[in-house]
Each structure stands twice: as structure tokens, then as C-alpha cells.
Amino acid sequence: MDDLKSDMSEKDAAESFVARQIVHEIMNYGVTQFQVAKVIELLAFELENRELMVKIVDAVKEKTTANDTNGIILDGQEV
């Protein structure tokens, strides 16, 4: 049983490392704070756990639904 817990912890650590690399690449891309919040919102929609998805979306909703549309593309036109 301890081996199973150890394996899961190692797997979680490896997956966390990959997640940190993904975040690093996103930040190196040069994103605005609005875009960071939007990426978080869009990734939340991919979660299988609906309750967690709703909590995350609610947490970033204010930033992603505000009239702060500077620098994003809407209907093919950048605003």
C-alpha cells in the first residue's frame, strides 16, 4: 500500500513539473493579465469535475468578463 502512495506522489510530482513547464511557456509567450485569466477560465472548462470548474470560472469571471477587451480579437478585429 505504501508503494502505491509513493508511486502516486511521484506521478503527481512529475505531472506538476510538466504543468509548471507549460505555465513557463505561456508566460514566455508574453501574455497580459487578462489573457492569463482567460487561459485559466478556458482550461477550467476542460475539467471533468464540474464543481471545481464552476468555482474556478466564478473566481476569474470578473476579470474575463469586464469591458477590458484591449488587445484581444473579437469577430476578426483587434480592439
TIMI-2910 file (N, C-alpha, C, CB; in pm, 1 decimal, decimal comma, always signed):
<rs>
+----------+----------+----------+----------+----------+----------+----------+----------+----------+----------+----------+----------+------+
!      n_x !      n_y !      n_z !     ca_x !     ca_y !     ca_z !      c_x !      c_y !      c_z !     cb_x !     cb_y !     cb_z ! resn !
+----------+----------+----------+----------+----------+----------+----------+----------+----------+----------+----------+----------+------+
!    +82,0 !   -120,0 !     +0,0 !     +0,0 !     +0,0 !     +0,0 !    +86,3 !   +126,3 !     +0,0 !    -93,2 !     -0,1 !   +120,7 !  Met !
!   +195,9 !   +124,1 !    +78,1 !   +285,1 !   +239,6 !    +82,2 !   +348,4 !   +263,8 !    -53,5 !   +393,3 !   +220,0 !   +187,9 !  Asp !
!   +377,4 !   +154,5 !   -127,6 !   +434,0 !   +169,5 !   -260,9 !   +336,5 !   +240,5 !   -353,4 !   +471,7 !    +33,5 !   -318,4 !  Asp !
!   +206,6 !   +211,2 !   -339,4 !   +104,8 !   +276,2 !   -421,7 !   +100,5 !   +425,1 !   -390,6 !    -33,9 !   +212,2 !   -398,5 !  Leu !
!   +104,0 !   +462,0 !   -261,9 !   +105,7 !   +603,2 !   -223,0 !   +230,2 !   +672,3 !   -275,8 !    +98,5 !   +617,2 !    -70,7 !  Lys !
!   +344,4 !   +605,6 !   -266,8 !   +469,9 !   +661,2 !   -316,0 !   +464,8 !   +681,4 !   -466,3 !   +586,8 !   +570,5 !   -279,0 !  Ser !
!   +412,6 !   +581,6 !   -538,5 !   +400,5 !   +593,1 !   -683,3 !   +308,5 !   +707,3 !   -722,3 !   +349,7 !   +462,9 !   -742,6 !  Asp !
!   +198,2 !   +721,2 !   -652,1 !   +105,5 !   +829,2 !   -682,7 !   +171,2 !   +964,6 !   -656,2 !    -23,4 !   +814,8 !   -600,0 !  Met !
!   +248,0 !   +974,9 !   -548,4 !   +314,9 !  +1100,5 !   -517,1 !   +418,8 !  +1134,3 !   -624,0 !   +381,1 !  +1092,9 !   -378,7 !  Ser !
!   +492,5 !  +1034,6 !   -669,7 !   +590,7 !  +1057,1 !   -774,9 !   +522,0 !  +1095,8 !   -905,5 !   +677,0 !   +932,3 !   -795,3 !  Glu !
!   +409,4 !  +1031,0 !   -933,9 !   +333,4 !  +1064,3 !  -1055,3 !   +281,3 !  +1207,5 !  -1045,9 !   +215,3 !   +964,7 !  -1076,1 !  Lys !
!   +226,8 !  +1243,0 !   -929,8 !   +177,2 !  +1379,5 !   -910,9 !   +289,6 !  +1481,7 !   -924,8 !   +110,6 !  +1393,4 !   -773,7 !  Asp !
!   +406,5 !  +1448,6 !   -870,1 !   +520,4 !  +1540,0 !   -879,7 !   +562,8 !  +1557,9 !  -1025,2 !   +638,7 !  +1488,1 !   -795,8 !  Ala !
!   +564,5 !  +1448,8 !  -1100,3 !   +602,3 !  +1456,8 !  -1241,9 !   +500,9 !  +1538,4 !  -1320,5 !   +614,9 !  +1316,1 !  -1302,5 !  Ala !
!   +372,5 !  +1517,6 !  -1292,2 !   +268,4 !  +1593,2 !  -1362,1 !   +272,8 !  +1740,6 !  -1323,3 !   +129,8 !  +1534,8 !  -1331,6 !  Glu !
!   +304,7 !  +1768,9 !  -1198,1 !   +317,4 !  +1908,4 !  -1154,5 !   +433,7 !  +1976,9 !  -1224,4 !   +335,9 !  +1915,9 !  -1002,5 !  Ser !
!   +543,2 !  +1904,3 !  -1242,9 !   +658,7 !  +1959,1 !  -1312,8 !   +621,7 !  +1996,0 !  -1456,2 !   +775,1 !  +1858,5 !  -1311,6 !  Phe !
!   +550,2 !  +1907,5 !  -1523,9 !   +507,2 !  +1934,9 !  -1661,9 !   +414,5 !  +2056,1 !  -1663,6 !   +435,8 !  +1810,8 !  -1723,7 !  Val !
!   +323,6 !  +2064,3 !  -1566,4 !   +232,1 !  +2178,3 !  -1559,2 !   +309,2 !  +2308,4 !  -1541,7 !   +132,3 !  +2160,1 !  -1444,0 !  Ala !
!   +413,3 !  +2306,2 !  -1458,2 !   +495,5 !  +2426,4 !  -1439,1 !   +567,5 !  +2464,8 !  -1567,6 !   +597,5 !  +2404,4 !  -1326,7 !  Arg !
!   +611,5 !  +2364,9 !  -1644,9 !   +675,8 !  +2393,6 !  -1773,1 !   +577,0 !  +2458,6 !  -1870,3 !   +733,5 !  +2264,5 !  -1834,3 !  Gln !
!   +454,3 !  +2412,5 !  -1870,1 !   +350,7 !  +2469,4 !  -1957,1 !   +325,7 !  +2615,3 !  -1918,5 !   +218,7 !  +2386,8 !  -1947,6 !  Ile !
!   +313,9 !  +2640,1 !  -1789,2 !   +292,6 !  +2777,0 !  -1741,8 !   +410,5 !  +2864,4 !  -1781,2 !   +272,3 !  +2779,7 !  -1588,6 !  Val !
!   +530,3 !  +2813,4 !  -1767,1 !   +650,7 !  +2888,6 !  -1804,8 !   +646,3 !  +2927,0 !  -1953,0 !   +778,1 !  +2805,6 !  -1774,9 !  His !
!   +606,9 !  +2833,8 !  -2037,8 !   +597,5 !  +2862,1 !  -2181,7 !   +491,6 !  +2967,8 !  -2210,6 !   +565,5 !  +2734,0 !  -2259,5 !  Glu !
!   +379,3 !  +2958,8 !  -2142,9 !   +272,7 !  +3058,1 !  -2162,4 !   +323,5 !  +3196,0 !  -2122,3 !   +145,8 !  +3020,7 !  -2079,9 !  Ile !
!   +390,9 !  +3205,1 !  -2007,9 !   +441,0 !  +3333,8 !  -1960,9 !   +551,0 !  +3387,6 !  -2052,7 !   +493,6 !  +3320,8 !  -1817,7 !  Met !
!   +633,0 !  +3297,8 !  -2108,5 !   +736,8 !  +3340,5 !  -2203,1 !   +676,5 !  +3393,2 !  -2332,4 !   +831,5 !  +3224,8 !  -2233,8 !  Asn !
!   +554,7 !  +3353,1 !  -2362,6 !   +486,2 !  +3398,7 !  -2483,9 !   +457,3 !  +3547,8 !  -2477,1 !   +355,9 !  +3320,9 !  -2504,7 !  Tyr !
!   +447,2 !  +3600,4 !  -2355,7 !   +421,4 !  +3742,5 !  -2338,3 !   +272,6 !  +3772,1 !  -2333,3 !   +486,2 !  +3821,5 !  -2449,7 !  Gly !
!   +208,0 !  +3728,6 !  -2229,1 !    +63,4 !  +3744,0 !  -2216,9 !    +29,2 !  +3852,9 !  -2116,5 !     -1,4 !  +3611,7 !  -2175,6 !  Val !
!    -85,9 !  +3914,0 !  -2138,1 !   -136,5 !  +4015,1 !  -2045,7 !   -207,0 !  +3945,1 !  -1929,1 !   -233,4 !  +4113,9 !  -2118,5 !  Thr !
!   -237,2 !  +4021,3 !  -1826,9 !   -309,2 !  +3965,0 !  -1712,8 !   -448,9 !  +3917,7 !  -1754,6 !   -319,7 !  +4069,0 !  -1599,4 !  Gln !
!   -511,5 !  +3990,5 !  -1846,3 !   -641,0 !  +3946,6 !  -1898,2 !   -627,1 !  +3810,5 !  -1965,1 !   -697,9 !  +4049,9 !  -1997,8 !  Phe !
!   -521,7 !  +3793,4 !  -2044,0 !   -502,0 !  +3666,9 !  -2114,7 !   -472,1 !  +3552,6 !  -2018,5 !   -388,9 !  +3680,2 !  -2215,8 !  Gln !
!   -396,9 !  +3580,8 !  -1912,7 !   -371,5 !  +3477,6 !  -1811,7 !   -503,9 !  +3430,6 !  -1751,4 !   -276,9 !  +3531,2 !  -1700,3 !  Val !
!   -588,3 !  +3525,7 !  -1713,1 !   -718,0 !  +3490,8 !  -1655,6 !   -803,9 !  +3414,3 !  -1756,0 !   -791,2 !  +3617,0 !  -1608,9 !  Ala !
!   -799,2 !  +3454,6 !  -1882,0 !   -878,1 !  +3387,3 !  -1985,5 !   -829,3 !  +3244,1 !  -2007,4 !   -871,4 !  +3465,9 !  -2117,5 !  Lys !
!   -698,5 !  +3223,0 !  -2007,1 !   -644,0 !  +3088,0 !  -2020,9 !   -689,1 !  +3001,2 !  -1903,6 !   -489,5 !  +3091,9 !  -2029,2 !  Val !
!   -684,8 !  +3057,4 !  -1782,9 !   -731,3 !  +2983,2 !  -1665,3 !   -877,2 !  +2945,8 !  -1681,5 !   -711,5 !  +3065,6 !  -1536,7 !  Ile !
!   -959,4 !  +3041,7 !  -1726,4 !  -1102,1 !  +3015,1 !  -1747,3 !  -1122,4 !  +2905,9 !  -1852,4 !  -1175,2 !  +3143,9 !  -1789,9 !  Glu !
!  -1053,0 !  +2916,4 !  -1963,9 !  -1070,1 !  +2819,3 !  -2071,0 !  -1021,2 !  +2680,6 !  -2029,5 !   -996,2 !  +2865,4 !  -2195,6 !  Leu !
!   -912,6 !  +2673,9 !  -1955,2 !   -866,0 !  +2544,5 !  -1904,8 !   -965,2 !  +2486,5 !  -1804,3 !   -727,2 !  +2558,9 !  -1839,9 !  Leu !
!  -1026,5 !  +2572,9 !  -1724,0 !  -1126,2 !  +2525,0 !  -1627,0 !  -1241,7 !  +2455,7 !  -1697,6 !  -1179,2 !  +2641,6 !  -1541,7 !  Ala !
!  -1279,8 !  +2505,8 !  -1814,4 !  -1389,0 !  +2443,1 !  -1889,8 !  -1354,4 !  +2300,3 !  -1932,9 !  -1422,8 !  +2527,3 !  -2012,8 !  Phe !
!  -1227,3 !  +2266,1 !  -1933,0 !  -1182,6 !  +2132,3 !  -1972,1 !  -1185,0 !  +2033,0 !  -1856,0 !  -1042,9 !  +2139,7 !  -2029,4 !  Glu !
!  -1208,0 !  +2080,5 !  -1734,9 !  -1208,3 !  +1992,4 !  -1618,2 !  -1328,0 !  +1898,2 !  -1619,6 !  -1208,5 !  +2074,7 !  -1489,8 !  Leu !
!  -1305,9 !  +1776,4 !  -1575,5 !  -1415,3 !  +1679,7 !  -1563,1 !  -1497,3 !  +1705,5 !  -1437,3 !  -1360,4 !  +1536,5 !  -1561,3 !  Glu !
!  -1433,9 !  +1763,5 !  -1335,7 !  -1500,3 !  +1793,4 !  -1209,0 !  -1576,9 !  +1924,9 !  -1224,6 !  -1396,8 !  +1801,8 !  -1091,2 !  Asn !
!  -1708,0 !  +1913,4 !  -1243,6 !  -1789,9 !  +2031,4 !  -1270,4 !  -1787,1 !  +2131,3 !  -1155,6 !  -1932,6 !  +1989,9 !  -1298,2 !  Arg !
!  -1792,2 !  +2081,0 !  -1032,5 !  -1791,8 !  +2169,9 !   -916,2 !  -1664,4 !  +2254,3 !   -911,8 !  -1805,5 !  +2088,5 !   -786,8 !  Glu !
!  -1550,7 !  +2192,7 !   -937,2 !  -1424,3 !  +2265,7 !   -941,0 !  -1423,1 !  +2364,2 !  -1056,6 !  -1306,2 !  +2168,8 !   -952,7 !  Leu !
!  -1473,7 !  +2322,5 !  -1171,3 !  -1479,5 !  +2410,0 !  -1288,5 !  -1560,1 !  +2536,3 !  -1257,5 !  -1541,3 !  +2335,4 !  -1408,7 !  Met !
!  -1674,7 !  +2520,0 !  -1196,9 !  -1761,1 !  +2634,4 !  -1165,7 !  -1691,7 !  +2728,8 !  -1067,9 !  -1895,7 !  +2586,6 !  -1107,1 !  Val !
!  -1624,9 !  +2673,6 !   -967,0 !  -1555,2 !  +2758,1 !   -869,4 !  -1444,8 !  +2839,5 !   -935,5 !  -1496,5 !  +2672,4 !   -756,9 !  Lys !
!  -1369,0 !  +2776,4 !  -1023,0 !  -1259,1 !  +2847,6 !  -1090,2 !  -1314,3 !  +2954,3 !  -1183,4 !  -1170,0 !  +2749,0 !  -1169,2 !  Ile !
!  -1414,7 !  +2919,6 !  -1262,3 !  -1473,6 !  +3016,3 !  -1356,0 !  -1531,8 !  +3134,0 !  -1279,4 !  -1583,2 !  +2949,6 !  -1443,1 !  Val !
!  -1601,2 !  +3106,9 !  -1169,9 !  -1656,1 !  +3215,6 !  -1089,0 !  -1545,9 !  +3304,9 !  -1033,5 !  -1739,8 !  +3159,4 !   -974,7 !  Asp !
!  -1433,1 !  +3245,3 !   -997,2 !  -1322,8 !  +3322,3 !   -939,3 !  -1259,9 !  +3417,2 !  -1040,3 !  -1216,8 !  +3228,6 !   -884,4 !  Ala !
!  -1255,8 !  +3379,7 !  -1167,6 !  -1191,3 !  +3464,7 !  -1268,6 !  -1291,4 !  +3540,1 !  -1355,5 !  -1101,9 !  +3380,7 !  -1356,7 !  Val !
!  -1418,9 !  +3516,3 !  -1332,9 !  -1522,9 !  +3576,7 !  -1417,0 !  -1512,8 !  +3729,0 !  -1421,4 !  -1660,5 !  +3536,4 !  -1366,5 !  Lys !
!  -1489,3 !  +3792,5 !  -1308,3 !  -1483,2 !  +3939,2 !  -1305,3 !  -1375,7 !  +3992,5 !  -1399,4 !  -1456,3 !  +3988,4 !  -1162,7 !  Glu !
!  -1261,8 !  +3926,6 !  -1403,1 !  -1151,9 !  +3972,9 !  -1488,7 !  -1176,3 !  +3938,2 !  -1634,8 !  -1019,5 !  +3912,1 !  -1442,7 !  Lys !
!  -1241,6 !  +3826,5 !  -1663,8 !  -1257,6 !  +3782,7 !  -1802,1 !  -1383,8 !  +3837,4 !  -1867,4 !  -1259,3 !  +3632,6 !  -1808,1 !  Thr !
!  -1476,1 !  +3889,8 !  -1789,2 !  -1598,9 !  +3943,3 !  -1848,3 !  -1604,8 !  +4095,0 !  -1839,7 !  -1720,3 !  +3883,4 !  -1780,0 !  Thr !
!  -1503,8 !  +4155,1 !  -1779,5 !  -1501,5 !  +4301,0 !  -1770,5 !  -1488,8 !  +4359,7 !  -1909,9 !  -1385,3 !  +4349,6 !  -1680,1 !  Ala !
!  -1512,9 !  +4485,1 !  -1922,2 !  -1502,4 !  +4551,7 !  -2051,5 !  -1357,4 !  +4574,6 !  -2091,8 !  -1576,4 !  +4684,0 !  -2048,3 !  Asn !
!  -1266,6 !  +4507,5 !  -2024,9 !  -1123,2 !  +4518,0 !  -2055,8 !  -1091,9 !  +4427,4 !  -2174,2 !  -1035,0 !  +4479,8 !  -1931,7 !  Asp !
!  -1122,6 !  +4474,2 !  -2295,1 !  -1100,9 !  +4393,6 !  -2415,5 !   -982,1 !  +4443,9 !  -2495,0 !  -1225,4 !  +4394,0 !  -2503,1 !  Thr !
!   -901,3 !  +4528,6 !  -2436,6 !   -785,7 !  +4582,5 !  -2506,0 !   -688,6 !  +4471,7 !  -2543,9 !   -715,7 !  +4686,8 !  -2419,7 !  Asn !
!   -656,3 !  +4462,5 !  -2672,9 !   -558,0 !  +4367,0 !  -2719,5 !   -610,3 !  +4229,0 !  -2754,7 !   -455,9 !  +4352,9 !  -2618,9 !  Gly !
!   -743,1 !  +4209,3 !  -2749,6 !   -795,7 !  +4079,2 !  -2790,2 !   -868,9 !  +4092,7 !  -2921,7 !   -889,0 !  +4020,9 !  -2682,5 !  Ile !
!   -889,7 !  +3982,1 !  -2987,0 !   -953,7 !  +3983,1 !  -3118,0 !  -1100,9 !  +3942,4 !  -3103,5 !   -879,5 !  +3887,8 !  -3216,3 !  Ile !
!  -1188,3 !  +4025,8 !  -3149,9 !  -1332,0 !  +3999,5 !  -3149,7 !  -1381,7 !  +4007,6 !  -3291,7 !  -1408,4 !  +4099,0 !  -3058,4 !  Leu !
!  -1445,8 !  +3902,5 !  -3340,5 !  -1502,3 !  +3899,9 !  -3474,8 !  -1399,2 !  +3940,7 !  -3580,0 !  -1623,7 !  +3991,7 !  -3482,4 !  Asp !
!  -1277,4 !  +3890,7 !  -3564,6 !  -1174,4 !  +3915,7 !  -3664,5 !  -1108,0 !  +4051,7 !  -3657,2 !  -1232,0 !  +3899,3 !  -3797,1 !  Gly !
!  -1144,7 !  +4134,9 !  -3559,6 !  -1084,8 !  +4266,7 !  -3549,5 !  -1021,8 !  +4282,0 !  -3410,9 !  -1190,3 !  +4378,0 !  -3575,7 !  Gln !
!   -898,3 !  +4328,1 !  -3408,0 !   -834,8 !  +4350,9 !  -3278,8 !   -884,2 !  +4481,9 !  -3222,1 !   -680,9 !  +4351,2 !  -3291,3 !  Glu !
!   -915,5 !  +4480,4 !  -3092,4 !   -962,8 !  +4602,9 !  -3025,0 !   -863,7 !  +4645,6 !  -2920,2 !  -1101,3 !  +4581,7 !  -2960,8 !  Val !
+----------+----------+----------+----------+----------+----------+----------+----------+----------+----------+----------+----------+------+
</rs>
